[in-house]
Amino acid sequence: MRYSKDHGQQTRRRIVENASYGLRENGADGLSVVDLMKLVDLTHGSFYAYFKSRDALVVEALALAMDRTVVHWLDLTEGLPAEKGFDAVVESYLSPRHRNNAARGCALPALAADIGRSGPEARRTFAGRLEKMIDVIARLIPRRSSTDARQAAAGAIATMVGSIVLARAAGDRQLSDALLKAGRQALRNQTASASAEASAVDQI
């Protein structure tokens, strides 16, 4: 059978795409090369025609997943005032839909712990994409210095990720929903307090 010139690239993209779903659902340590290739109906032996190692695939799949979260946040907030954009991200992230769909959700709650035990390339990729995510949220926190906005953004992401991790781990749906609600409320309180402080400064 003859293949088009870009068949190899298409197959490689398909492997990365499906690996990004599988890794988010099962964790970076939860899938072997055999499992990853089964996701795209390919044999274990063909894996090394596309990737030099399993770790190389994990890095690419991680980057793809995190990039898509950034794009999703940018789409959610397009045209919205900063504070409403922040609320839109929080509501989407700390929602039952996101909790219930790990495979297509944010990579942070699914993979952060595994990446912390991975090699330096995976950690560098993770850190670089995380910086971009912090940048997006920081732009949604008005009337703060760049340093303060980034610190608040990092805290907001940590709160969102922790809330989702706990909500997914909770065996009881009522408790899980309560954890999501608590996370949303904590972030609302944080932004309300920051807005009040900024208003007080403006009036001095």
WOPE-V518339 format. One record per backbone hydrogen bond with DSSP energy under -1.0 kcal/mol. NH is the residue of the N-H (numbers start at 1). CO is the residue of the C=O. E is the energy in kcal/mol with one decimal. If there is no record, write none. Layout:
# WOPE-V518339
nh co e
NH CO E
NH CO E
This chain:
# WOPE-V518339
nh co e
7 4 -1.8
10 6 -2.6
11 7 -2.6
12 8 -2.4
13 9 -2.5
14 10 -2.2
15 11 -2.3
16 12 -2.3
17 13 -2.8
18 14 -2.4
19 15 -2.5
20 16 -2.3
21 17 -1.3
22 18 -2.7
23 19 -3.1
24 20 -1.4
25 21 -1.7
26 22 -2.3
27 23 -2.8
30 27 -1.3
36 32 -2.7
37 33 -2.4
38 34 -1.8
39 35 -1.1
40 37 -1.1
41 38 -1.3
42 37 -2.5
47 44 -1.5
49 46 -1.5
50 47 -2.0
51 47 -1.7
57 53 -1.3
58 54 -2.4
59 55 -2.4
60 56 -1.9
61 57 -2.9
62 58 -2.5
63 59 -2.4
64 60 -2.3
65 61 -2.2
66 62 -2.5
67 63 -2.5
68 64 -2.0
69 65 -1.5
70 66 -1.9
71 67 -2.3
72 68 -2.5
73 69 -2.5
74 70 -2.3
75 71 -2.5
76 72 -2.5
77 73 -1.8
80 77 -2.1
85 81 -2.6
86 82 -2.4
87 83 -2.1
88 84 -2.2
89 85 -2.1
90 86 -2.3
91 87 -2.8
92 88 -2.1
93 89 -2.8
94 90 -2.9
99 95 -2.4
100 96 -2.5
101 98 -1.0
105 102 -1.3
111 107 -2.9
112 108 -2.2
115 111 -2.9
116 112 -1.9
117 114 -1.3
118 115 -1.7
123 119 -1.9
124 120 -2.5
125 121 -2.4
126 122 -2.5
127 123 -2.7
128 124 -2.6
129 125 -2.2
130 126 -2.5
131 127 -2.1
132 128 -1.3
133 129 -2.0
134 130 -2.5
135 131 -2.2
136 132 -2.0
137 133 -2.0
138 134 -2.8
139 135 -1.7
140 137 -1.6
141 138 -1.6
149 145 -3.0
150 146 -2.2
151 147 -2.1
152 148 -2.6
153 149 -2.4
154 150 -2.6
155 151 -2.1
156 152 -2.3
157 153 -2.6
158 154 -2.3
159 155 -2.2
160 156 -2.6
161 157 -2.9
162 158 -2.5
163 159 -2.2
164 160 -2.2
165 161 -2.6
166 162 -2.3
167 163 -2.5
168 164 -2.5
169 165 -1.7
170 166 -2.1
176 172 -2.5
177 173 -2.8
178 174 -2.1
179 175 -2.1
180 176 -1.9
181 177 -2.4
182 178 -2.5
183 179 -2.1
184 180 -2.3
185 181 -2.7
186 182 -2.4
187 183 -1.9
188 184 -2.2
189 185 -2.8
190 186 -1.9
191 187 -2.3
192 188 -2.7
193 189 -2.4
194 190 -2.1
195 191 -2.5
196 192 -2.2
197 193 -2.2
198 194 -2.4
199 195 -2.4
200 196 -2.1
201 197 -2.0
202 198 -2.2
203 199 -1.3
204 201 -1.2
